[in-house]
């Protein structure tokens, strides 16, 4: 059974998420008097503390903790002071309105009143600061565990969507780069083809590599001409594409078969001239 914070309006519970946020949980003191002081500080009617009752670290000041060891501990004598109570639980300071008190107040020296006003101002600033801390604590996180889970699920869904978009973007970039033009540039950078051969093969630059057929599928006329021209003028480049980059280019024996089927009658052969 998870441990929840016993403070009024606090929904923090001991779990992995709260540990990651740096929230620690502390049991009530075993000393009867100090335990009673903590109970009074909670301002919960008919509230009885047991051995599993705990208060989270967000109800203590930063200087209340001893962080010198591996375990975060509370210093001796400290107690919870940061809460966010509703209006009906706020302490009301009684005012004295008797005639005797009014007369005594009128006869006070002004020099005695000034330090008291300064003290009241400092107390007011401290009260505002503690109230702001309590307000930030209460409204920083939803009080309902279902609301927290819903926000966590929504954030996880957004992360998964972004990861899918990133993956699709990488795939699109890879497909865009896999064209004959990018391969020709790589071959030229590695000095596997000459600039003249690169110019001759420029007509095939826009051809997508991923459309080269697999085994058992016929090559188009343009694909055959590209393979024959590259193999004839740059056999090293041809083997680099086929063996190293695993581009689906036809086997050299297929090239020889295609060449044997070319018309060898006397005269000019336009297909052979284009490849040359």
DRENDO-1510 file (C-alpha; in Angstrom, 1 decimal, always signed):
<recs>
REC; n; res; u; v; w
REC; 1; UNK; +0.0; +0.0; +0.0 .
REC; 2; UNK; +1.6; +3.4; -1.0 .
REC; 3; UNK; +2.3; +6.0; +1.6 .
REC; 4; UNK; +0.5; +9.4; +1.1 .
REC; 5; UNK; +1.4; +12.7; +2.6 .
REC; 6; UNK; -0.9; +13.5; +5.6 .
REC; 7; UNK; -0.9; +17.3; +5.1 .
REC; 8; UNK; -4.1; +19.1; +4.3 .
REC; 9; UNK; -4.7; +19.2; +0.5 .
REC; 10; UNK; -1.5; +17.4; -0.4 .
REC; 11; UNK; -1.7; +14.5; -2.9 .
REC; 12; UNK; +2.0; +13.5; -2.9 .
REC; 13; UNK; +2.6; +9.8; -2.4 .
REC; 14; UNK; +5.8; +7.8; -2.1 .
REC; 15; UNK; +6.6; +6.4; -5.6 .
REC; 16; UNK; +9.2; +6.5; -8.3 .
REC; 17; UNK; +7.8; +9.8; -9.8 .
REC; 18; UNK; +8.0; +11.6; -6.5 .
REC; 19; UNK; +11.5; +10.3; -5.8 .
REC; 20; UNK; +12.6; +11.6; -9.2 .
REC; 21; UNK; +11.2; +15.0; -8.3 .
REC; 22; UNK; +13.3; +15.0; -5.1 .
REC; 23; UNK; +10.4; +14.6; -2.7 .
REC; 24; UNK; +11.2; +12.7; +0.5 .
REC; 25; UNK; +8.8; +11.4; +3.1 .
REC; 26; UNK; +9.3; +11.6; +6.9 .
REC; 27; UNK; +7.5; +9.8; +9.7 .
REC; 28; UNK; +6.1; +11.5; +12.8 .
REC; 29; UNK; +8.3; +11.8; +15.8 .
REC; 30; UNK; +8.1; +9.0; +18.4 .
REC; 31; UNK; +8.3; +11.6; +21.2 .
REC; 32; UNK; +4.8; +12.3; +22.5 .
REC; 33; UNK; +5.2; +16.0; +22.9 .
REC; 34; UNK; +6.8; +16.6; +19.5 .
REC; 35; UNK; +4.3; +14.3; +17.8 .
REC; 36; UNK; +1.5; +16.3; +19.3 .
REC; 37; UNK; +3.0; +19.5; +17.9 .
REC; 38; UNK; +3.1; +18.0; +14.4 .
REC; 39; UNK; -0.6; +16.9; +14.8 .
REC; 40; UNK; -1.6; +20.4; +15.8 .
REC; 41; UNK; +0.3; +21.9; +12.9 .
REC; 42; UNK; -1.7; +19.8; +10.4 .
REC; 43; UNK; -5.0; +21.3; +11.8 .
REC; 44; UNK; -7.0; +18.2; +10.9 .
REC; 45; UNK; -10.0; +17.6; +13.2 .
REC; 46; UNK; -10.1; +14.1; +14.8 .
REC; 47; UNK; -6.9; +13.1; +13.1 .
REC; 48; UNK; -5.0; +10.3; +14.7 .
REC; 49; UNK; -1.4; +9.5; +13.8 .
REC; 50; UNK; -0.2; +5.9; +13.4 .
REC; 51; UNK; +3.1; +4.3; +12.7 .
REC; 52; UNK; +2.7; +4.7; +8.9 .
REC; 53; UNK; +1.6; +8.4; +8.9 .
REC; 54; UNK; +4.1; +10.5; +7.0 .
REC; 55; UNK; +4.6; +14.1; +5.8 .
REC; 56; UNK; +6.4; +14.9; +2.5 .
REC; 57; UNK; +9.4; +17.2; +2.3 .
REC; 58; UNK; +7.4; +20.0; +0.6 .
REC; 59; UNK; +6.0; +21.1; +4.0 .
REC; 60; UNK; +9.4; +21.8; +5.5 .
REC; 61; UNK; +11.9; +24.6; +4.9 .
REC; 62; UNK; +15.1; +24.0; +3.0 .
REC; 63; UNK; +17.2; +24.6; +6.1 .
REC; 64; UNK; +15.2; +21.9; +8.1 .
REC; 65; UNK; +17.0; +19.1; +6.3 .
REC; 66; UNK; +20.3; +17.3; +6.9 .
REC; 67; UNK; +21.7; +16.2; +3.4 .
REC; 68; UNK; +25.2; +15.3; +4.5 .
REC; 69; UNK; +24.6; +11.6; +4.3 .
REC; 70; UNK; +23.1; +9.2; +1.7 .
REC; 71; UNK; +19.7; +9.6; +3.3 .
REC; 72; UNK; +17.9; +12.9; +3.6 .
REC; 73; UNK; +17.0; +13.4; +7.3 .
REC; 74; UNK; +15.2; +16.1; +9.3 .
REC; 75; UNK; +17.3; +18.1; +11.8 .
REC; 76; UNK; +16.4; +17.7; +15.4 .
REC; 77; UNK; +13.5; +19.8; +16.7 .
REC; 78; UNK; +12.1; +20.9; +13.4 .
REC; 79; UNK; +8.5; +20.6; +12.3 .
REC; 80; UNK; +6.3; +21.1; +9.3 .
REC; 81; UNK; +5.5; +24.8; +8.7 .
REC; 82; UNK; +4.5; +25.1; +5.0 .
REC; 83; UNK; +0.8; +24.4; +4.4 .
REC; 84; UNK; -2.0; +25.8; +2.3 .
REC; 85; UNK; -5.1; +25.9; +4.5 .
REC; 86; UNK; -8.6; +27.0; +3.5 .
REC; 87; UNK; -9.9; +30.2; +5.0 .
REC; 88; UNK; -11.8; +28.5; +7.9 .
REC; 89; UNK; -8.5; +26.9; +9.2 .
REC; 90; UNK; -6.5; +30.1; +9.3 .
REC; 91; UNK; -5.7; +31.2; +12.8 .
REC; 92; UNK; -7.5; +34.4; +13.9 .
REC; 93; UNK; -5.6; +36.8; +16.1 .
REC; 94; UNK; -7.9; +38.1; +18.8 .
REC; 95; UNK; -8.1; +41.8; +19.2 .
REC; 96; UNK; -8.5; +43.7; +22.6 .
REC; 97; UNK; -11.0; +46.5; +22.4 .
REC; 98; UNK; -11.4; +47.4; +26.1 .
REC; 99; UNK; -11.4; +51.1; +27.1 .
REC; 100; UNK; -8.4; +50.6; +29.3 .
REC; 101; UNK; -6.4; +49.1; +26.4 .
REC; 102; UNK; -7.4; +52.0; +24.1 .
REC; 103; UNK; -6.3; +54.6; +26.6 .
REC; 104; UNK; -3.0; +52.8; +27.2 .
REC; 105; UNK; -2.4; +52.6; +23.4 .
REC; 106; UNK; -3.1; +56.3; +23.0 .
REC; 107; UNK; -0.5; +57.2; +25.7 .
REC; 108; UNK; +2.3; +55.1; +24.1 .
REC; 109; UNK; +5.4; +57.0; +22.9 .
REC; 110; UNK; +5.8; +57.2; +19.2 .
REC; 111; UNK; +9.5; +56.1; +19.5 .
REC; 112; UNK; +8.3; +52.8; +21.0 .
REC; 113; UNK; +5.8; +52.2; +18.2 .
REC; 114; UNK; +8.3; +52.5; +15.3 .
REC; 115; UNK; +10.2; +49.2; +16.0 .
REC; 116; UNK; +7.0; +47.4; +16.5 .
REC; 117; UNK; +5.8; +48.6; +13.1 .
REC; 118; UNK; +9.0; +47.4; +11.6 .
REC; 119; UNK; +8.6; +44.0; +13.3 .
REC; 120; UNK; +5.1; +43.7; +12.1 .
REC; 121; UNK; +6.2; +44.5; +8.5 .
REC; 122; UNK; +8.9; +41.8; +8.7 .
REC; 123; UNK; +6.4; +39.3; +10.0 .
REC; 124; UNK; +4.0; +40.2; +7.2 .
REC; 125; UNK; +6.7; +39.7; +4.6 .
REC; 126; UNK; +7.5; +36.3; +6.1 .
REC; 127; UNK; +3.8; +35.4; +6.1 .
REC; 128; UNK; +3.5; +36.4; +2.4 .
REC; 129; UNK; +6.5; +34.3; +1.5 .
REC; 130; UNK; +5.3; +31.2; +3.4 .
REC; 131; UNK; +1.8; +31.7; +1.8 .
REC; 132; UNK; +3.3; +31.9; -1.7 .
REC; 133; UNK; +5.3; +28.7; -1.1 .
REC; 134; UNK; +2.2; +26.9; +0.1 .
REC; 135; UNK; +0.2; +28.2; -2.9 .
REC; 136; UNK; +2.9; +27.1; -5.3 .
REC; 137; UNK; +2.9; +23.7; -3.7 .
REC; 138; UNK; -0.8; +23.2; -3.9 .
REC; 139; UNK; -1.4; +24.4; -7.4 .
REC; 140; UNK; +1.8; +23.2; -9.0 .
REC; 141; UNK; +0.4; +19.7; -9.3 .
REC; 142; UNK; -3.1; +18.4; -9.7 .
REC; 143; UNK; -4.6; +17.0; -6.5 .
REC; 144; UNK; -6.3; +14.1; -8.4 .
REC; 145; UNK; -4.2; +11.1; -9.3 .
REC; 146; UNK; -6.4; +10.4; -12.3 .
REC; 147; UNK; -5.6; +13.9; -13.6 .
REC; 148; UNK; -1.9; +13.3; -13.2 .
REC; 149; UNK; -2.1; +10.0; -15.0 .
REC; 150; UNK; -4.1; +11.7; -17.8 .
REC; 151; UNK; -1.4; +14.4; -18.3 .
REC; 152; UNK; +1.3; +11.7; -18.2 .
REC; 153; UNK; -0.5; +9.6; -20.9 .
REC; 154; UNK; -0.9; +12.7; -23.1 .
REC; 155; UNK; +2.8; +13.6; -22.7 .
REC; 156; UNK; +3.8; +10.0; -23.6 .
REC; 157; UNK; +1.5; +10.1; -26.7 .
REC; 158; UNK; +3.2; +13.4; -27.8 .
REC; 159; UNK; +6.6; +11.8; -27.4 .
REC; 160; UNK; +5.7; +8.8; -29.4 .
REC; 161; UNK; +4.2; +11.0; -32.1 .
REC; 162; UNK; +7.4; +13.0; -32.3 .
REC; 163; UNK; +9.5; +9.9; -32.5 .
REC; 164; UNK; +7.4; +8.6; -35.4 .
REC; 165; UNK; +7.7; +11.9; -37.2 .
REC; 166; UNK; +11.5; +11.9; -36.7 .
REC; 167; UNK; +11.8; +8.3; -38.0 .
REC; 168; UNK; +9.7; +9.1; -41.1 .
REC; 169; UNK; +11.8; +12.2; -41.7 .
REC; 170; UNK; +15.0; +10.2; -41.6 .
REC; 171; UNK; +13.6; +7.6; -44.0 .
REC; 172; UNK; +12.5; +10.4; -46.4 .
REC; 173; UNK; +15.9; +11.9; -46.3 .
REC; 174; UNK; +17.5; +8.5; -47.0 .
REC; 175; UNK; +15.2; +7.9; -49.9 .
REC; 176; UNK; +15.9; +11.4; -51.3 .
REC; 177; UNK; +19.7; +10.8; -51.2 .
REC; 178; UNK; +19.4; +7.4; -52.9 .
REC; 179; UNK; +19.4; +8.5; -56.5 .
REC; 180; UNK; +21.9; +8.0; -59.3 .
REC; 181; UNK; +23.2; +11.6; -58.9 .
REC; 182; UNK; +24.3; +11.0; -55.3 .
REC; 183; UNK; +26.0; +7.8; -56.3 .
REC; 184; UNK; +27.8; +9.4; -59.2 .
REC; 185; UNK; +29.1; +12.2; -56.8 .
REC; 186; UNK; +30.3; +9.5; -54.4 .
REC; 187; UNK; +32.1; +7.7; -57.2 .
REC; 188; UNK; +33.7; +10.8; -58.4 .
REC; 189; UNK; +34.8; +11.8; -54.9 .
REC; 190; UNK; +36.5; +8.3; -54.6 .
REC; 191; UNK; +38.1; +8.8; -58.0 .
REC; 192; UNK; +36.4; +5.7; -59.3 .
REC; 193; UNK; +35.0; +7.5; -62.4 .
REC; 194; UNK; +36.3; +10.3; -64.5 .
REC; 195; UNK; +34.7; +13.6; -65.0 .
REC; 196; UNK; +33.9; +12.8; -68.6 .
REC; 197; UNK; +32.2; +9.5; -67.6 .
REC; 198; UNK; +30.2; +11.4; -64.9 .
REC; 199; UNK; +29.0; +13.8; -67.6 .
REC; 200; UNK; +28.0; +10.9; -69.8 .
REC; 201; UNK; +26.0; +9.4; -67.0 .
REC; 202; UNK; +24.4; +12.7; -66.0 .
REC; 203; UNK; +21.3; +11.9; -68.1 .
REC; 204; UNK; +20.4; +9.1; -65.5 .
REC; 205; UNK; +21.0; +11.4; -62.5 .
REC; 206; UNK; +17.4; +11.7; -61.5 .
REC; 207; UNK; +16.8; +7.9; -61.5 .
REC; 208; UNK; +15.9; +6.6; -58.0 .
REC; 209; UNK; +18.1; +3.8; -56.9 .
REC; 210; UNK; +15.4; +2.0; -54.9 .
REC; 211; UNK; +13.5; +1.4; -58.1 .
REC; 212; UNK; +16.2; -0.9; -59.5 .
REC; 213; UNK; +14.6; -4.3; -59.8 .
REC; 214; UNK; +15.4; -7.3; -57.7 .
REC; 215; UNK; +16.5; -10.7; -58.9 .
REC; 216; UNK; +14.1; -12.2; -61.5 .
REC; 217; UNK; +12.6; -8.9; -62.6 .
REC; 218; UNK; +13.5; -7.4; -66.0 .
REC; 219; UNK; +15.4; -4.1; -66.2 .
REC; 220; UNK; +14.1; -1.2; -68.2 .
REC; 221; UNK; +16.0; +0.0; -71.3 .
REC; 222; UNK; +17.4; +3.0; -69.4 .
REC; 223; UNK; +18.5; +0.8; -66.6 .
REC; 224; UNK; +20.3; -1.5; -69.0 .
REC; 225; UNK; +22.0; +1.4; -70.8 .
REC; 226; UNK; +23.2; +2.9; -67.5 .
REC; 227; UNK; +24.6; -0.4; -66.3 .
REC; 228; UNK; +26.3; -1.2; -69.6 .
REC; 229; UNK; +27.9; +2.3; -69.9 .
REC; 230; UNK; +29.2; +2.3; -66.3 .
REC; 231; UNK; +30.6; -1.3; -66.5 .
REC; 232; UNK; +32.2; -0.6; -69.9 .
REC; 233; UNK; +34.0; +2.7; -68.8 .
REC; 234; UNK; +34.3; +2.2; -65.0 .
REC; 235; UNK; +34.4; -1.5; -64.0 .
REC; 236; UNK; +35.8; -0.7; -60.6 .
REC; 237; UNK; +33.0; +1.8; -59.9 .
REC; 238; UNK; +30.5; -0.8; -61.1 .
REC; 239; UNK; +31.9; -3.4; -58.7 .
REC; 240; UNK; +32.0; -0.8; -55.8 .
REC; 241; UNK; +28.2; -0.1; -56.3 .
REC; 242; UNK; +27.3; -3.7; -56.6 .
REC; 243; UNK; +29.5; -5.4; -54.0 .
REC; 244; UNK; +30.1; -2.6; -51.4 .
REC; 245; UNK; +27.0; -0.5; -51.5 .
REC; 246; UNK; +24.8; -3.5; -52.4 .
REC; 247; UNK; +23.1; -1.7; -55.2 .
REC; 248; UNK; +20.9; -4.0; -57.3 .
REC; 249; UNK; +22.9; -3.8; -60.5 .
REC; 250; UNK; +22.8; -6.7; -63.0 .
REC; 251; UNK; +25.5; -9.3; -62.8 .
REC; 252; UNK; +28.3; -8.9; -65.4 .
REC; 253; UNK; +27.2; -12.2; -67.1 .
REC; 254; UNK; +23.8; -10.5; -67.7 .
REC; 255; UNK; +25.6; -7.6; -69.3 .
REC; 256; UNK; +27.5; -10.0; -71.6 .
REC; 257; UNK; +24.2; -11.6; -72.6 .
REC; 258; UNK; +22.7; -8.2; -73.4 .
REC; 259; UNK; +25.7; -7.2; -75.5 .
REC; 260; UNK; +25.6; -10.5; -77.4 .
REC; 261; UNK; +22.0; -9.7; -78.4 .
REC; 262; UNK; +23.0; -6.4; -79.9 .
REC; 263; UNK; +22.7; -6.2; -83.7 .
REC; 264; UNK; +26.3; -6.7; -85.0 .
REC; 265; UNK; +25.6; -6.0; -88.7 .
REC; 266; UNK; +28.0; -3.6; -90.5 .
REC; 267; UNK; +27.2; +0.0; -90.0 .
REC; 268; UNK; +26.6; +2.4; -87.1 .
REC; 269; UNK; +24.7; +1.1; -84.1 .
REC; 270; UNK; +23.0; +4.0; -82.3 .
REC; 271; UNK; +22.6; +2.1; -79.0 .
REC; 272; UNK; +26.3; +1.3; -78.9 .
REC; 273; UNK; +27.2; +4.9; -79.8 .
REC; 274; UNK; +25.1; +6.2; -76.9 .
REC; 275; UNK; +26.9; +3.9; -74.5 .
REC; 276; UNK; +30.3; +5.0; -75.9 .
</recs>
